[in-house]
Amino acid sequence: MRGSVNTTKDDISNNLSYNGTKMLYSVLNENGNYDIYEAFLKGADWTGSVNFSTNINLNQTTFCIV
C-alpha cells in the first residue's frame, strides 16, 4: 500500500469502507495488545493513521468476530 499506513508491527484485520476511501485496521501496540486505527485514502496514497480513543481500545486483547 502506498502512504504511511504500513508499519513494522503486526497489522491485521483490514476493513475498507463501501466506497474504498476509509480503512480500519488493528496494530500490535507496545503492550502486546491490538489498537484500532483509521486511515483515509487521499488520491493514490493512504494518510497517516489515527488511533481510536481509549473508549474503544482496551488494555487487553479482545476480538469480535462478525
PyMOL commands that set and color helices and strands:
alter all, ss='L'
color gray80, all
select strands_A, chain A and resi 11-16+22-28+34-42+45-46+50-51
alter strands_A, ss='S'
color yellow, strands_A
deselect
rebuild
show_as cartoon
